[in-house]
Amino acid sequence: MKSPVTRQKYQKRLEKFFDYLEIDGKTIEEKSIAFVNYTKEYDVRWTFNVILKFMQSLLERFNRKEITGSTIRNYLKSIKVILLKKTA
């Protein structure tokens, strides 16, 4: 990511995702590493399930008109970036 603004937005979304999962860590980097380690330890089904639960919570917020559909898509993009970057 070249743009610092984009990087900050991705980090804020990831921070909310990690807070939802109650992942330990002081920094976003520590939380990212912990999440990727959980993914490697528990397997892909665990990762799929926690992402799906998070997306369902966002969908509920969408249905209450608290967020837009593009917000959900942006959260998913942020999560994909961390998974692709850290597991590659």
C-alpha positions as MATLAB code, in Angstrom:
seq = 'MKSPVTRQKYQKRLEKFFDYLEIDGKTIEEKSIAFVNYTKEYDVRWTFNVILKFMQSLLERFNRKEITGSTIRNYLKSIKVILLKKTA';
ca = [
       0.000    0.000    0.000;
       1.524    3.241   -1.065;
      -1.008    5.637    0.396;
      -0.649    6.283    4.140;
      -4.354    7.135    4.345;
      -5.322    3.760    2.871;
      -2.925    2.013    5.249;
      -4.493    3.785    8.246;
      -8.019    2.831    7.154;
      -7.023   -0.813    6.689;
      -5.363   -0.821   10.110;
      -8.443    0.646   11.802;
     -10.662   -1.978   10.199;
      -8.294   -4.752   11.214;
      -8.156   -3.378   14.746;
     -11.959   -3.623   14.953;
     -11.860   -7.157   13.562;
      -9.235   -8.210   16.101;
     -11.199   -6.556   18.911;
     -14.249   -8.547   17.825;
     -12.174  -11.731   18.054;
     -10.586  -10.579   21.324;
      -7.088  -11.259   19.997;
      -4.312  -10.367   22.406;
      -1.586   -7.923   21.494;
      -0.613   -4.329   22.076;
       0.008   -3.329   18.478;
      -1.721   -4.128   15.218;
       1.397   -6.039   14.160;
       1.272   -8.269   17.254;
      -2.422   -8.908   16.742;
      -1.864   -9.698   13.050;
       0.850  -12.210   13.888;
      -1.355  -13.792   16.573;
      -4.253  -14.085   14.112;
      -2.078  -15.695   11.450;
      -0.642  -18.080   14.057;
      -4.185  -19.037   15.118;
      -4.968  -19.641   11.454;
      -1.972  -21.925   11.051;
      -2.626  -23.701   14.364;
      -6.369  -24.349   14.130;
      -6.684  -24.697   10.352;
      -8.547  -22.894    7.635;
     -11.999  -23.847    8.923;
     -11.420  -21.856   12.136;
     -10.376  -18.836   10.096;
     -13.332  -19.167    7.757;
     -15.760  -19.463   10.666;
     -14.488  -16.423   12.575;
     -14.469  -14.284    9.444;
     -17.981  -15.474    8.605;
     -19.238  -14.610   12.111;
     -17.672  -11.167   11.854;
     -19.223  -10.613    8.432;
     -22.613  -11.704    9.815;
     -22.301   -9.114   12.592;
     -21.571   -6.484    9.942;
     -24.561   -7.674    7.912;
     -26.772   -7.198   10.964;
     -25.465   -3.642   11.266;
     -26.165   -3.162    7.556;
     -29.750   -4.373    8.034;
     -30.185   -1.819   10.828;
     -28.849    0.793    8.374;
     -25.829    1.562   10.578;
     -23.311    0.855    7.790;
     -23.333    0.496    3.996;
     -22.579   -2.505    1.820;
     -19.289   -0.979    0.737;
     -18.214   -0.851    4.392;
     -18.633   -4.619    4.613;
     -16.618   -5.065    1.430;
     -13.861   -2.815    2.774;
     -13.611   -4.867    5.979;
     -13.276   -8.038    3.945;
     -10.564   -6.485    1.766;
      -8.608   -5.518    4.887;
      -8.800   -9.038    6.273;
      -7.790  -10.570    2.935;
      -4.723   -8.358    2.743;
      -3.425   -9.489    6.127;
      -4.044  -13.153    5.352;
      -2.429  -13.015    1.938;
       0.548  -11.005    3.150;
       1.289  -12.958    6.341;
       0.635  -16.506    5.125;
       2.493  -16.198    1.828;
];
